[in-house]
């Protein structure tokens, strides 16, 4: 909804309406509006019949989506804009609509509604924050983020796949595995690799189901249930994947966690981190720190220089940063130098 040509009161008004964008997009995804148009419904009456809602309210939502550039309107008919056709139709391979279950979740709405209190308190005031044991939100996260994880997983495979192919029976650990997309991609792309996935027991229920849906060779997969700080990592591993973990914690905790991972690594192994970096012009990372302010006790997005410092402290002298498959996060590959 942002229009960089706006200034003054109009720009401020638009910023204060930003929650409307999240609400209308989440609503349209959950009601199946984009799928309805993809399947041939073109006017408000036809779309309303398809999603089983009143015509008037359907039209109001469709008009808002047109303003956002997600629908094109000609007369009284609507069609999908290219970005919606590619990423918001569930049957499409690059579907990203699942992330609405996270970004539009009750958990995040509560966090943002209490943001002022979190700022004053120095961290999240939620009774169930991100570090709450077996938080149900992580089950939703695991089910809903596959679409945004696949491009990153393939980018990771592109970075380390040739190296893994040169190794004898390589092993991988996926810490806070969630959907398991990263480990499962490595298993499918590397026929001799064995993977271990660590997460809360309630989350691993979803992870195991994902393995079945993806057709993963489960004879090469095992699981560790528990807290990533308390559970033994095992190993040593050729590669350890740590995606979207460090932004939940303060620097001293991040350093300790990276040391734990390094201790579970083979002498010539690699640690792969995927996370938001506040380097340069990355507004997504700056705004993501607001999410962390509302949902964690001391988390925020960090700079690559922070990760480089933690890597050095963990005895990892090799540190390289790579793009993450077109998403606003970055892939960092660490090794001993």
CORBEL-V312294 format. One line per field, one symbol per residue. ss: DSSP state (~ for helix, > for strand, _ for the rest). psi: psi as a letter, one per 20 degrees, with the letter a starting at -180 (. if undefined). Layout:
ss->???
psi->???
This chain:
ss->_______~~~~~~~~~_~~~~~~~~~~~~~~_~~~~~~____>~~~~~~~~___~~~~~~~~~~~~~___>>>>__>>>>_~~~~~~_________~~~~~~~__~~~~~~~~_~~~~~~~_______________~~~~~~~~_~~~~~~~~~~~~~~~~~~~~_____>>>>>_____~~~~~~~~~____>>>>>>_~~~~~~~~~~~~~~___~~~>>>>>___________>>>>>>>__~~~__~~~~~~~~~~~~~_>>>>>>>>>>>_>_____~~~~~~~~~~~~~______>_~~~~~~~~~~____>>>>>>>__>>>>>>>>>__
psi->ipoiiqrbhggggggijhhhggghggggghikghhgghjiphrhgggghgjlrqgghgggghgghghijhqqpocjqqrpqghghhijohiqhkpjhhihighjqhghggghhkgghhghijrpjqhnahjpplphhhgggghijghihghgghhghhgighghhiqomqqqpoplhcijggghghghinijppqppprqghhighghhhgghikqniijprqppapihhqphbaqqhpppnplghiirrghhgggghhgghhjqqhkaqpppprppjpbnmhhgghhhgghhiirhkqrqrqhhghhghgghjknipoqpqqlkjrjrqpppqrp.
